[in-house]
Structures are given as structure tokens and as C-alpha cells.
């Protein structure tokens, strides 16, 4: 194990992680410069389309330094806050991390968050300033920020350009010399391997990505999954080059894959530990925690017959996305569907896009909401809402407008650091973050501020359901829980939007928003009107009035005994992103 180095690249979004990974692959001759796609480890089509990493990606490299050959296992990680759980899974498998900071942007919110997560795992951190070749690079200022906010000494900070390759060789040598070799976590006989990712193959079943902590794995071994007690025979093991490359065995300290041949995707969980036959009762590997989704939406297939396919697609996605959770629900308007939990808005949008592009599903995804807890007291039923600890990094000139936005979002100020960039910390309800906060923050800071959040606690809140009624009938799909002082604003917006979308019908459609039994907003869709008097020629006014009165009674009867037709494209347009 002395020749093995396991490390990750962590950074804020768009600071150059995947480009640096390309240079490392070229430097270690995994690929030839100019002969591969840029950002090679970002093989997911959505990653390439959006220009961001949404999935961790491992790769094995061989590197010679001072006439000694080393095995380098690199895991590239996402940078967006919604995928920070991918970073946590990675950090549980490595001994070191390159912390990459963009010289043109300086420290960002995720820079701080990732550093703290790495320190919690006792990892060796190698800070590196990227994009030093850019005209607007502020290398000295960025070094100062890294020293002030994160405690790094200036002489320990590497300077590189991932685009041109400048300084990358020195950085890689630094990794080999600084990051410690893996060691046994327990002096036990037998196997312990952590599953940090997985996916489903139609022919080979579940393929698990693992870090071996103790013992070894080889084809034909009978092993056991700790969480489910499921036993299976290993069909194949290997490493990432970056494609799957089979080999005889995986030994302690190595990162690779295991072909399980298991066809039931529910039997393999990311974060579970694989144990050997000799130590089947051993404790699992520590350092990994299960992630709880915080944002929820309802998801329905546009064609009810596609419900089984949607279920199957979600199950496959959940196999390598441990934060994705779902349960079946039923709707009068939309039929059978699922209530799906996500980590944030980007996570929800990526899941939607993956379902549409990879699994060819056509779906309706309702507006995101948060989950409220009910607390019972002797006098009343109380609600509690999720509160987040929000860290915002912003240029100093935007401090005032950012603080105002936080206060308008029911935020409570907790801390501030002031230097070239200002770091603000607030406690803000999650419901406020997912409704408008992200877009507003970009707007008031011209895109220069960055944000990181994590769940903190539940707190009491004055909240009730805002009901949307169509001709006095509540429509559950349009209703949501709203705090009292937002009820009129949200009610007005939802009613006005539905007035635009609901088509005119043979009778009047009354749209209302009701909060605590009181109508806070209303609108009406006027009925289609047939000219029943067109056949009349001459005569007095009473004949025309009789026909109009008869038509009015007929429309009133339709309204009372019928229901409002809401085409599915109304739901599509209402919840479109």
C-alpha cells in the first residue's frame, strides 16, 4: 500500500476541476494530449450540456517519481451545492484532496464548505490557485484570502493553469510526496470495502464502485452486504482507466469496481460496506452518512400507461443517486405518480432532465416544496419548518443589498467576515431559498455572489395550506403550505397564472385562493358564448331575452353538476422550468 495515493479534486463550480483532471490524465499517459475529448471524466451528456460536473468520476493512473512507480487513484467531484453529498462520498474514500481556487474569482462559498468537510475527515489538503494565465488573475489577493479564511501559508499554495498545463507537474509531485499512503483502519482479518457509487447494467447487474479498506476482493469470493445481509459471489473486479478494466484482485487501499450480478437494485445501497466471509459480523466502514432530501415535488407521467416505466427509471436513477427518494402517490387530476425528494432545485432539474433524455420519459413535475413537521402541544397543533445555515461570499460593494435580501427572506443574521470578499452567515428558512432566493441573489449581485447552504434545524412557524379552488372545489396539485405573511402574494400569483392557462369552457370557471378559510385572491374565466339569438329576425325584445335566460340556466346547471376540465398541458405550463 505504500505506493498508493488516493486523492480528490474539490472546488467551487466552474473553477477548473475537470480541466485539471484532463492534464493529470495526460501527464500520467492515461490519454494522449490532443487525442481525447475535453473534460474526459465528465462523460454524462447532461454534464457536458450544462458545463458542470454532476457525478463523481474515479480514474486510476500510474506515475513515476524519483524512479519509483506510484498508483494514483483520483476522484473528480461536482462543485454545485446540490451535489455536495457526492463530495462527502468521495472524501470518505481518499486520504488527500487538491483544493482548487479560481484566481479570477477567489474564494467562493463551496471552497469554504468543501475545505471544512475535508478537515472533518482529517484529509491532507493541497491548495492550488488555478487560471494564473488569465489576464484578470489575482494570484496575490487569492493567496491572501486562502491564508485569512482557511489558514493556508502562502508558500504552501501551488500556482497552476489547468488549461495550459503550467505548474501541473509540480502539483502532481506535491500530491505524491504530501498525501499519505492508505493504512488499515482496523487490524482485522478479512474484507471491508465501502460502496461509494454504483450503477445498473442490464447484463451484469449492479456494478458497485468501492474503496477497499481491509483485506482483498477477487472473482469467485463470497461476500456479504452489511445493511441488507445479502450474500453474493463476486463476478468480476477491476479498476478505472477511466473505462472499466478487469484485474485479478483489489487489495487494501485500492479503489475499483465490483460486478455483483445482482438484478435487484434495492439490495445494494451507496454507503454500505462489503464484508468477507471470515469477518461477516465486523462493523461497517465509518466516515459516510446517509443524505436526507430536503426539497420535494410530485412527479407524474403525462401518459398514465407509462407509470411502470417511470417507476423503473426512478429505481435505476436512485441506484447511483443516494439522495433521490420517492414514494407512490395518487392524484384525481393526474393519476398515479410519485412524491420525489431532492437535495435542491438543480438536483431536481437534473433528475427531470435525466429521466427525459436517458429514459425517454415525458413527465409533469410540480412546484418544489419543503416538508413541514407537526409538533403537538396541549393547546394546538404547531408546525415546524426546516431552517438552513446559509453562507454567502460576495464582493464588499454588494454587502448592503445582500443583507437586505436575506432579511426580506426571513433570514436571521449570525456572522460576518470582512475583507476583499465579505462572508455572510444567515439562518434562512429553506422554503425561502427554493422559492426565489437563488435568482434574486444573482440579480442583486450581478452574478458575483456565491452561496452554500446546509440543513440546521427545525423551528416553529406560522404556516397553513394555501388552497386553490376551481368552482369551489379544492385542487390538491395546485395547493401548498405558505407562511401567513406570504399568503396574499402567492395566492395572487397562482390565481393570475391559472387564469392565463385554463381554457374557456361552456360555463364560467371561478378561480380562488383560500387561506385559513378566507379568500385572498380570485379571478374568473369567462364562458364561451353561443349566439342563440342569431336565428331571430325582427319581433319584440322579449323573445331574445327568453332565449338568453334559457341559455343562462343551462350554463348554471352545467357549472353545478359538472367539473372544470383542466387539460394536462396546463399542469405542464404551470410547473415548467
C-alpha angles and dihedrals in degrees: 000000000000091000095052124097119184115191143151137212113232128180146131116284115289096011093123107267097141093043090052089050089056091055092048091051090051093046091053092043095242085130133010119248111257092011100089141057115273115258088020096183091058094080096150109105091221090053090055093044094051096036093232135104112248100166133049113244125200126203135175121223135181117219133179119213124170090351092304123114119224132193109225119195110193126187116194112208139201119257104205118102092236090064099044088115087068088057091050091052089051096048090054088062103047140061098214145025138204107223105208121200126184110236091211095053105028124201115357132189095265091049089064095041094050092047092054091048091051092049090051087058091048091240126164107249123207110193116211131181112216133199094035087152093065117107093234096044113141101197098160093047092047091051089051091051092049089052096046101042102029105022100241118153113236094235090056094057116097121219116214147155109217089190097057098025094240110158094359095114090053090048092053091049087051090054092052093047098040109035110080123237115254118268135195111273090205131017094235134135115244141030132319119168129168119223106220099168141358145178138194124253117193093221103032101033122220114004110200125203108218144182110211111219101171135014123355142279128221140161113286096026115137108224139171134225109229099213099046100024086228115157124206141162116249109244098187142349130197149133139261120263075171090281117059111283117185122223138171098264148343114233134196112298095024129117119215147116138282125208104215102179086216110146097190105083091195091070096067121064128186106243094033122126125236111219130194126237092254094055103028090141096051121121119263124256112275128219099071127097130189113251119228119213114236104186123062135195135170116242126199134174112242087226111051090212089066094066095103090049091050090051091050092047093051091049091054092047092049090055092075097022106067093181093060111097130169143173132190120261136173130224130192091217102038105025124220119002144130139269103225129197122213137177094235147327096289091048089053092048093048091050090050091049093047091051091051098043105032099033100026093232123159107210145170114224115192125218114290118257137177127238117252123204123223117226117191122215133175092261107033149352110267130197127220124199131204114261122202132207103230124198116193124187112197139160110265095248091065096050095104097050092044092052090048091051091050092051092048087053092058090259124163116213115234110161146355135193117193126203132107086324122031119227113205125187122198138167104231129173111252090229089065093049095055096043103056114325101100095052093042092051091053090048100050093044097040088241096301099112123083129202138205125181139180133182113267111172147308119271133185115267137179100240137147137169117278102215123205114209128196110198089341094308116117115233108208095198091062096044127091142164114269133178113249099251092052097049098096095044095048092041092052093048094049094046094048091048093050091048088059094047107039110087121232113265138189090276136036116278114212115202118196139172114213126193122180090345094308126109107236099175137010143176138169136224107216116232127250109259126211115204098240091172095061092098093057119101118187123322128115127308095257094075091056092046092052092054092047091048091050090050091049092053091049092052091047090052091050090051095050099045101031134064131235114265109227110185115218092242086068089064090044093053095040094054098032116132 
